[in-house]
Amino acid sequence: MCKIDLNSDLGESFGKYNCGNDNEILKLISSANIACGFHAGDPSVIQKTIEQALSNNVSIGAHPGFPDLQGFGRRNMNLSEGELFSCVLYQVSALKSMTEALGGKLEHVKPHGAMYNMAANDYTMAHCIAKAVQKIDDSLLFVGLANSQHIKAASDIGLQSISEAFADRRYNNQGFLVARSIPNAVIENNDQSIKQVLNILENKTVETIEGEKINLNAQSVCVHGDNKDALTLTQKLHKAITDKAYEICSMKSMI
């Protein structure tokens, strides 16, 4: 039986603001990327999300982002290498300690938003983030965009990586995610999302926004937890994947 990890970015509520349907999504996925408080999340939300993940036997990962609550971490920031390293070190360390205090184990790290997208195309950034992850725990998996600088940087320092694809985002001919500022960058039709994922799994290709087909080999598929239809998409995607005889399993089992 073929295997695939199904992950989602969760724990993105904070204060009086609620985001997503984490409790239900956690029943369907194998890995959770939990916001660390910089782009979203707060201590109470982080604790609750960790506890929910543990109760659902879902693998826990840290989801560090730029310090940008107002922009949800989706605005580019020009941090120095030292600032970026500290930014990641702080967030991942906090998530790791909280997870351990609650009886779990941190398994992976996946950058969020603009940090993720910038580093996918910037080796220096990707290398800096990977070094921060390695400094904390060299057994952590580094989750990055398939075929990107994330994967190359992790490999260069001996950090194991997981190549990721997206169910609800479109790709360009260079293999990067289309910027959210461009029309149709987000796939809002669930059937189209499922078609894209099945094509990635079965054919290891994805159709770009320009209409070309490019190679894409992924070990994990992400559904954004803040997607307004995230729960329905995750439910349908879970069924579509298992109907094709794929086993949904944790990232650790993919390596």
TAJO-V111625 format. One record per residue. N is the residue number from 1. RES is the residue in one letter. SS is DSSP state (A for helix, B for strand, O for the rest). PHI is phi in radians with two decimals (none if undefined). OMEGA is omega in degrees with one decimal (* if undefined). Layout:
N:RES:SS:PHI:OMEGA, N:RES:SS:PHI:OMEGA
This chain:
1:M:O:none:176.7, 2:C:B:-1.27:-178.1, 3:K:B:-2.10:172.6, 4:I:B:-2.66:173.3, 5:D:B:-1.58:175.7, 6:L:B:-2.05:-175.7, 7:N:B:-2.11:177.2, 8:S:B:-2.57:177.8, 9:D:B:-1.51:-170.6, 10:L:B:-2.25:179.1, 11:G:O:1.19:-173.2, 12:E:O:-1.74:170.2, 13:S:O:-1.39:172.6, 14:F:B:-2.81:-178.5, 15:G:O:0.97:-179.5, 16:K:O:-1.58:-176.8, 17:Y:B:-1.70:-180.0, 18:N:O:-1.82:-178.1, 19:C:O:-2.38:173.4, 20:G:O:1.46:-179.1, 21:N:O:-2.26:-169.9, 22:D:A:-0.99:-173.6, 23:N:A:-1.04:-179.3, 24:E:A:-1.38:179.5, 25:I:A:-1.11:-179.3, 26:L:O:-1.11:177.3, 27:K:O:-1.38:-171.3, 28:L:O:-2.04:-173.2, 29:I:O:-1.85:177.3, 30:S:O:-1.91:179.9, 31:S:B:-2.46:178.3, 32:A:B:-2.06:174.7, 33:N:B:-1.77:-169.7, 34:I:B:-1.74:179.1, 35:A:B:-0.99:-171.1, 36:C:O:-1.82:174.6, 37:G:O:1.82:-177.9, 38:F:O:-1.53:177.5, 39:H:O:-1.70:-180.0, 40:A:O:-3.00:-179.7, 41:G:O:1.51:172.7, 42:D:O:-2.58:-175.0, 43:P:A:-0.94:-179.5, 44:S:A:-1.17:179.8, 45:V:A:-1.16:178.7, 46:I:A:-1.04:179.7, 47:Q:A:-1.03:-178.5, 48:K:A:-1.08:-177.8, 49:T:A:-1.19:175.8, 50:I:A:-1.04:-179.0, 51:E:A:-1.08:178.6, 52:Q:A:-1.15:178.4, 53:A:A:-1.10:179.6, 54:L:A:-1.09:-178.5, 55:S:A:-1.20:178.3, 56:N:O:-1.76:179.9, 57:N:O:1.00:179.3, 58:V:O:-1.76:179.0, 59:S:B:-1.11:-173.5, 60:I:B:-1.87:176.2, 61:G:B:-2.28:175.1, 62:A:B:-1.58:-177.2, 63:H:B:-2.19:-176.4, 64:P:O:-1.32:178.9, 65:G:O:-2.41:175.1, 66:F:O:-1.15:177.7, 67:P:O:-1.29:-170.8, 68:D:O:-2.66:179.1, 69:L:O:-1.07:-177.0, 70:Q:O:-1.09:-179.1, 71:G:O:-1.70:179.9, 72:F:O:0.98:178.0, 73:G:O:1.20:-176.5, 74:R:O:-1.85:174.8, 75:R:O:-1.92:-179.6, 76:N:O:-1.09:174.4, 77:M:O:-2.27:180.0, 78:N:O:-1.72:177.9, 79:L:O:-1.50:171.5, 80:S:O:-1.20:178.0, 81:E:A:-1.03:179.4, 82:G:A:-1.13:179.2, 83:E:A:-1.16:180.0, 84:L:A:-1.12:179.3, 85:F:A:-1.02:-179.2, 86:S:A:-1.13:-179.7, 87:C:A:-1.04:179.6, 88:V:A:-1.28:-179.2, 89:L:A:-0.99:-178.3, 90:Y:A:-1.10:-174.7, 91:Q:A:-1.19:-178.2, 92:V:A:-1.19:178.0, 93:S:A:-1.07:179.4, 94:A:A:-1.12:-179.6, 95:L:A:-1.13:179.7, 96:K:A:-1.10:-178.9, 97:S:A:-1.12:179.2, 98:M:A:-1.12:179.2, 99:T:A:-1.08:-179.9, 100:E:A:-1.16:179.3, 101:A:A:-1.11:-178.7, 102:L:O:-1.66:173.7, 103:G:O:1.62:-179.3, 104:G:O:-1.99:179.9, 105:K:O:-2.46:176.2, 106:L:B:-1.28:-175.2, 107:E:B:-1.90:-173.6, 108:H:B:-2.67:176.8, 109:V:B:-2.35:176.8, 110:K:B:-2.34:177.0, 111:P:O:-1.06:-176.8, 112:H:O:-1.92:163.5, 113:G:A:0.92:-177.0, 114:A:A:-1.11:177.1, 115:M:A:-1.05:178.9, 116:Y:A:-1.10:-174.5, 117:N:A:-1.18:178.7, 118:M:A:-1.15:-177.9, 119:A:A:-1.23:177.8, 120:A:A:-1.06:-176.9, 121:N:O:-1.99:-175.0, 122:D:O:-2.30:-175.4, 123:Y:A:-1.04:-178.3, 124:T:A:-1.07:177.4, 125:M:A:-1.12:-178.7, 126:A:A:-1.06:179.2, 127:H:A:-1.12:179.9, 128:C:A:-1.13:179.2, 129:I:A:-1.13:-180.0, 130:A:A:-1.08:178.7, 131:K:A:-1.13:177.6, 132:A:A:-1.12:178.0, 133:V:A:-1.08:-179.6, 134:Q:A:-1.09:-179.8, 135:K:A:-1.09:-179.1, 136:I:A:-1.31:-177.2, 137:D:O:-2.90:-175.0, 138:D:O:-1.33:174.3, 139:S:O:-1.63:178.8, 140:L:O:-1.20:175.0, 141:L:B:-1.50:178.7, 142:F:B:-1.79:-176.2, 143:V:B:-1.66:-178.3, 144:G:B:-2.58:-179.7, 145:L:B:-1.08:179.6, 146:A:O:-0.94:176.8, 147:N:O:1.20:-175.3, 148:S:O:-1.80:176.7, 149:Q:A:-1.14:174.6, 150:H:A:-0.93:-173.7, 151:I:A:-1.21:179.5, 152:K:A:-1.13:-178.2, 153:A:A:-1.11:178.4, 154:A:A:-1.07:-179.8, 155:S:A:-1.07:-176.3, 156:D:A:-1.14:-179.9, 157:I:O:-1.83:176.9, 158:G:O:1.41:178.7, 159:L:O:-1.69:179.4, 160:Q:O:-1.20:-176.7, 161:S:B:-2.21:174.8, 162:I:B:-2.16:178.9, 163:S:B:-1.45:-171.8, 164:E:B:-2.01:171.5, 165:A:B:-2.17:-175.8, 166:F:B:-2.11:178.4, 167:A:O:-1.38:-168.5, 168:D:O:-1.97:177.8, 169:R:B:-2.26:178.0, 170:R:O:-1.63:-178.8, 171:Y:B:-1.92:171.7, 172:N:O:-1.77:-175.4, 173:N:O:-1.13:178.7, 174:Q:O:-1.50:178.8, 175:G:O:1.56:178.5, 176:F:O:-1.70:176.2, 177:L:B:-1.23:177.4, 178:V:O:-1.21:-179.0, 179:A:O:-1.01:-178.0, 180:R:O:-1.08:178.9, 181:S:O:-1.28:-179.1, 182:I:O:-1.63:179.7, 183:P:O:-0.96:176.9, 184:N:O:1.22:177.4, 185:A:O:-1.15:177.7, 186:V:B:-1.74:177.7, 187:I:O:-1.44:-176.4, 188:E:O:-1.77:178.3, 189:N:O:-1.71:-175.5, 190:N:A:-1.07:179.8, 191:D:A:-1.10:177.7, 192:Q:A:-1.16:177.6, 193:S:A:-1.08:-179.0, 194:I:A:-1.13:177.7, 195:K:A:-1.04:179.8, 196:Q:A:-1.11:-178.6, 197:V:A:-1.13:-179.2, 198:L:A:-1.12:176.9, 199:N:A:-1.15:177.2, 200:I:A:-1.12:-177.1, 201:L:A:-1.19:-171.9, 202:E:A:-1.52:-175.2, 203:N:A:-1.98:-178.2, 204:K:O:0.97:174.9, 205:T:B:-2.41:174.8, 206:V:B:-2.44:176.5, 207:E:B:-1.51:-177.1, 208:T:O:-1.45:179.1, 209:I:O:-1.13:177.3, 210:E:O:-1.49:177.5, 211:G:O:1.66:177.8, 212:E:O:-1.60:173.5, 213:K:B:-1.92:179.1, 214:I:B:-2.18:179.4, 215:N:B:-1.25:177.6, 216:L:O:-2.68:-179.5, 217:N:O:-1.99:-173.6, 218:A:O:-2.12:175.4, 219:Q:O:-1.78:-178.3, 220:S:B:-2.53:178.0, 221:V:B:-2.11:-177.5, 222:C:B:-1.90:165.6, 223:V:B:-2.03:179.8, 224:H:B:-1.19:-177.9, 225:G:O:-1.16:-179.5, 226:D:O:-1.55:172.7, 227:N:O:-1.01:-174.2, 228:K:O:-1.07:179.7, 229:D:O:-2.01:-171.9, 230:A:A:-1.05:-176.7, 231:L:A:-1.13:179.9, 232:T:A:-1.08:178.7, 233:L:A:-1.08:-178.8, 234:T:A:-1.12:177.7, 235:Q:A:-1.06:-178.2, 236:K:A:-1.21:180.0, 237:L:A:-1.18:177.3, 238:H:A:-0.98:-179.4, 239:K:A:-1.15:-178.0, 240:A:A:-1.10:-179.4, 241:I:A:-1.18:-178.7, 242:T:A:-1.21:175.8, 243:D:A:-1.11:177.7, 244:K:O:-1.54:176.2, 245:A:O:1.20:171.8, 246:Y:B:-1.58:175.1, 247:E:B:-1.66:176.3, 248:I:B:-1.48:-172.7, 249:C:O:-2.52:-176.2, 250:S:O:-1.20:179.4, 251:M:A:-1.06:-178.4, 252:K:A:-1.00:-178.5, 253:S:A:-1.36:-179.2, 254:M:A:-1.55:-175.3, 255:I:O:-1.94:*
